[in-house]
Each structure stands twice: as C-alpha cells, then as structure tokens.
Amino acid sequence: MLFIKSVRYVISGAAGFIGSHLCDRIMERGDQILALDNLITGRRENIDHLIGRPGFEFVQHDVCERFEVHAPVDHVFHLASLASPVDYLAHPLETLESGSSGTRNMLEIARVHNARFLLTSTSECYGDPLQHPQSETYWGNVNPVGVRSCYDESKRYAEALTMAYHRVYGLRTTIARIFNTYGPRMSLNDGRVVPAFIDQALRGVNLTVYGDGSQTRSFCYVSDLVEGLLLLSKSDEPYPVNLGNPAEMSILEFANRIRAKFDNRAGIEFKPLPSDDPKLRRPDITKAKQLLGWEPKVGLDEGLQRTIEYFKEAISTQPSAISA
C-alpha cells in the first residue's frame, strides 16, 4: 500500500522519457504528483530535479503489482511500458505484463477514486499500415505473432481493457495513440531512429539505414506531445486520438538531415529491414485539431538542435545518464 498526504496526479512510467517531461509540465502548473516507476528503463536522473519539491513524491514500484493510494486522485496517467525495440525485444514478457496487468492496476486506481484515466497507446496499433496517413478509424495491419507483437499487442489489449472499464464502470477514459516522439532524455542506445542516428553522428561513424531508407516516419517533439496529452486528459472523448506530427519524411532523408548537422564525414550504411517494420507512418491529426485545438508547434530543425545539445551535454557531464 502507498500512503501520501495529497495526490492529484498518479503517473506510471514517470521516470521515463515522456513521463519525466510530463511531470515537469504538471509541476510547473503547481499541481501534485505521485510518480511511479520500476526503473527498468526509466532513469532516476530524469526526475532528480523534482524529488524533494513540495507536491512531488516518487515511489519505485512495478505497476504490474497491485497497490492502493489512500489520498485524493483526480487524474491517472498510465505511461509505463517498454517502448523501444531494444527494450521490448529483450523483455517481451514484461512488456506484455505492463500492457495487461499494469493497465488493469492503474485503471483500478482511477475507478476507486473516480478519477480521469489516460492511456498512452501507440501508432504501432496500426502495424504496417495499408491506409496512409493513419486515422483513428483504421483498424490496422498487425502481425499478432511476430517479434514486435509483444509491444503491439500489449498496447492493443490495453486499449480494449480501457474501453471495457469505460463501458462497464462509466470511467472517464482517454486513449492517446502516440507517433514517433523525440527530445532530451531519450537513451542513445534504445534502438529508435532519432537517438540511433545522433549517437552514430556524435561518434563519427556511418549512420545505419535499414532497407533502402524509403520507409517513412513523422517526428513530434516531446513538448508538443506533452501538451497534447494534457489537453486530451480533460477531454470527454473515450476513443483513441492520434498525437503526432504529420510532417512526413523518408528515413534516408532524415539520415541526411542528421548528417548535415555534424561537421564530420559520416556516411550511410544500409542493412536489411527488420521483420514487420512499418513501411509508412504518418498520423492524421484531424481529430486532435478539431477536438483539442492541438497541433505540433516545434519544427524538426529546432527540435533536433535541442536534442543534439542535450546529448552533447549529457555525454560530457554524466555519460551514465544516457546509456541506461
């Protein structure tokens, strides 16, 4: 059991990349947070600056284990998940568990306290899409038994469970389908394309492009995403809402954008495309625009520059903070 004097937000995965930025934004507004993370992939360094501040409490806890919060709760955000390919391929069972029992436990907190619940889902629910761009009405093209299925299906199940709580208990729930997000506090070695390219460029080695690089992605800066999550958390829309940047580019084009930001002669090395890797990824954010009045504001060049500066500083001052 967890006891705390006063709680407004309960956030799982709070020490992770997105979770820590969400905590920052909520604390800036003067609200209170009970932050949960088992630190498998989250890093305490991401929230060290918040620990000890009035209204913020961190508890190292695995949300796959049931617990109770004996204090008022207004909002429950479930972000806990192993979201990078390196992590979920190494921990498939834990990934499935965080989407199933972890989601159920967080939903129970919201139900007991009659709090609003927000699930961070993923564009991976669309799989290797046959519809482009992807809208929330598209049911997806997912391989349920492929190597990536531990992550894809954990999120699809979490969405179904969230909707079941909404229908059975009348719980006020929202679901964010997050597209590629980047920014400070990512891990350089987590397998996602932004930190992978920056890591290689910083080391002056060839950037690894899988396939022929024609596959596309859309990149959303983390501050934009956080604003979208906060707006969505107050919405009465129970069905999924895409949050991402509709500005699409090929991976090869993105690699060249990264190379142009460094004064080295790093080339490009092509490798075979991983199994079930999506060929196209671009969100249709019409729903978010109409429902929330939300769309990304930070341009790619600005966001990349902030991210690169963070990694340079982190490497020079505390290398362990980016390699976990």
Stockholm file with secondary structure:
# STOCKHOLM 1.0

chainA/1-324         MLFIKSVRYVISGAAGFIGSHLCDRIMERGDQILALDNLITGRRENIDHLIGRPGFEFVQHDVCERFEVHAPVDHVFHLASLASPVDYLAHPLETLESGSSGTRNMLEIARVHNARFLLTSTSECYGDPLQHPQSETYWGNVNPVGVRSCYDESKRYAEALTMAYHRVYGLRTTIARIFNTYGPRMSLNDGRVVPAFIDQALRGVNLTVYGDGSQTRSFCYVSDLVEGLLLLSKSDEPYPVNLGNPAEMSILEFANRIRAKFDNRAGIEFKPLPSDDPKLRRPDITKAKQLLGWEPKVGLDEGLQRTIEYFKEAISTQPSAISA
#=GR chainA/1-324 SS CBCCSCCSEEEETTTSHHHHHHHHHHHHTTCCEEEEECCSSCCGGGTTTTTTSTTEEEEECCTTSCCCBCSCCSEEEECCSCCSHHHHHHCHHHHHHHHTHHHHHHHHHHHHHTCEEEEEEEGGGGBSCSSSSBCTTCCCBCCTTSTTHHHHHHHHHHHHHHHHHHHHHCCCEEEEEECCEECTTCCTTSSCHHHHHHHHHHHTCCEEEETTSCCEEECEEHHHHHHHHHHHHTCCCCSCEEESCCCEEEHHHHHHHHHHTSSSCCCEEEECCCTTCCSCCCBCCHHHHHHHCCCCCSCHHHHHHHHHHHHHHHHHHCTHHHHC
#=GC SS_cons         CBCCSCCSEEEETTTSHHHHHHHHHHHHTTCCEEEEECCSSCCGGGTTTTTTSTTEEEEECCTTSCCCBCSCCSEEEECCSCCSHHHHHHCHHHHHHHHTHHHHHHHHHHHHHTCEEEEEEEGGGGBSCSSSSBCTTCCCBCCTTSTTHHHHHHHHHHHHHHHHHHHHHCCCEEEEEECCEECTTCCTTSSCHHHHHHHHHHHTCCEEEETTSCCEEECEEHHHHHHHHHHHHTCCCCSCEEESCCCEEEHHHHHHHHHHTSSSCCCEEEECCCTTCCSCCCBCCHHHHHHHCCCCCSCHHHHHHHHHHHHHHHHHHCTHHHHC
//
